[in-house]
Amino acid sequence: MSGFSQERLMQVLLAPQISEKATYVADKNEQVVFKVASCATKPEVKAAVELLFKVEVKSVQIANVKGKVKRFGKAMGRRKGWKKAFVCLKPGQEINFAAGE
């Protein structure tokens, strides 16, 4: 948590990303997938997860997800892009969203 304000860390994580792919990644690689703020960095995500869930983080990978192109009648529109973080936990650590932790 070195150098980051607690207020900033509370705004970094937006929501857990729960999907089939995220569940598969969680089982295979011991990773958890989060939707994060678009300006978030890897060290901020690591510090935020360690602060909020009281677990030890091994590594963080971040992917920018491009927004889909959608039609609204005749007009074409685009959804906003967002950022996804794959957080790898150290062995023995676990975050269980189904249990409401």
C-alpha positions as CSV (number, residue, x, y, z in Angstrom):
1,M,0.0,0.0,0.0
2,S,3.0,2.2,-0.3
3,G,2.4,5.7,-1.6
4,F,-1.3,5.3,-2.5
5,S,-4.1,7.1,-0.6
6,Q,-6.8,4.9,0.8
7,E,-9.5,6.9,-1.0
8,R,-7.8,6.3,-4.3
9,L,-7.6,2.6,-3.7
10,M,-11.3,2.4,-2.8
11,Q,-12.1,3.8,-6.3
12,V,-9.8,1.5,-8.3
13,L,-11.9,-1.7,-8.2
14,L,-15.3,-1.3,-9.7
15,A,-16.8,-4.9,-9.7
16,P,-15.8,-8.5,-10.0
17,Q,-16.2,-9.9,-13.5
18,I,-18.2,-13.1,-13.1
19,S,-18.5,-15.1,-16.3
20,E,-17.7,-18.6,-17.7
21,K,-14.3,-17.4,-18.8
22,A,-13.6,-15.8,-15.5
23,T,-14.6,-18.9,-13.6
24,Y,-12.4,-21.1,-15.8
25,V,-9.4,-18.7,-15.3
26,A,-10.1,-18.8,-11.5
27,D,-10.0,-22.6,-11.4
28,K,-7.1,-23.1,-13.7
29,N,-4.7,-20.3,-12.8
30,E,-5.9,-19.2,-9.3
31,Q,-6.7,-15.8,-10.7
32,V,-9.6,-13.4,-10.0
33,V,-11.0,-11.1,-12.7
34,F,-12.1,-7.5,-11.8
35,K,-13.5,-4.6,-13.7
36,V,-11.2,-1.7,-12.8
37,A,-11.1,2.1,-13.3
38,S,-9.8,3.0,-16.8
39,C,-6.9,5.0,-15.3
40,A,-5.9,2.2,-12.8
41,T,-2.3,0.9,-12.9
42,K,-1.0,-2.6,-11.9
43,P,0.5,-1.4,-8.5
44,E,-2.8,0.3,-7.7
45,V,-4.9,-2.8,-8.5
46,K,-2.5,-4.9,-6.4
47,A,-2.7,-2.6,-3.4
48,A,-6.5,-2.2,-3.7
49,V,-7.1,-6.0,-3.7
50,E,-4.7,-6.6,-0.8
51,L,-6.4,-3.8,1.2
52,L,-10.0,-4.8,0.5
53,F,-9.9,-8.6,0.6
54,K,-6.9,-9.1,3.0
55,V,-5.1,-11.5,0.6
56,E,-1.6,-11.6,-0.9
57,V,-1.3,-10.9,-4.6
58,K,1.3,-12.6,-6.7
59,S,0.9,-10.6,-9.9
60,V,-1.6,-8.5,-11.9
61,Q,-2.3,-8.5,-15.6
62,I,-4.4,-5.8,-17.2
63,A,-6.4,-5.8,-20.5
64,N,-8.2,-2.9,-22.2
65,V,-11.5,-4.1,-23.5
66,K,-12.8,-2.2,-26.5
67,G,-16.5,-1.2,-26.5
68,K,-18.8,-2.9,-28.9
69,V,-20.3,-1.2,-32.0
70,K,-24.1,-1.2,-31.6
71,R,-26.9,0.1,-33.8
72,F,-29.6,2.4,-32.5
73,G,-32.2,2.3,-35.3
74,K,-30.3,3.7,-38.3
75,A,-27.5,5.3,-36.3
76,M,-24.4,3.5,-35.3
77,G,-23.1,4.0,-31.8
78,R,-20.3,2.6,-29.6
79,R,-20.2,1.5,-26.0
80,K,-17.5,2.7,-23.8
81,G,-14.3,0.8,-23.5
82,W,-13.2,-0.5,-20.1
83,K,-10.3,-2.1,-18.3
84,K,-10.1,-5.6,-16.9
85,A,-7.6,-6.9,-14.4
86,F,-6.5,-10.5,-13.9
87,V,-5.2,-10.8,-10.3
88,C,-3.1,-13.8,-9.6
89,L,-3.2,-14.8,-5.9
90,K,-0.4,-16.5,-4.0
91,P,-0.9,-20.2,-3.2
92,G,-3.4,-20.8,-0.4
93,Q,-5.1,-17.4,-0.9
94,E,-8.7,-17.3,-2.1
95,I,-11.5,-14.7,-2.7
96,N,-15.0,-16.3,-2.8
97,F,-17.7,-14.0,-4.2
98,A,-20.4,-16.7,-3.9
99,A,-20.0,-16.8,-0.1
100,G,-20.4,-13.0,0.0
101,E,-16.9,-12.2,1.3
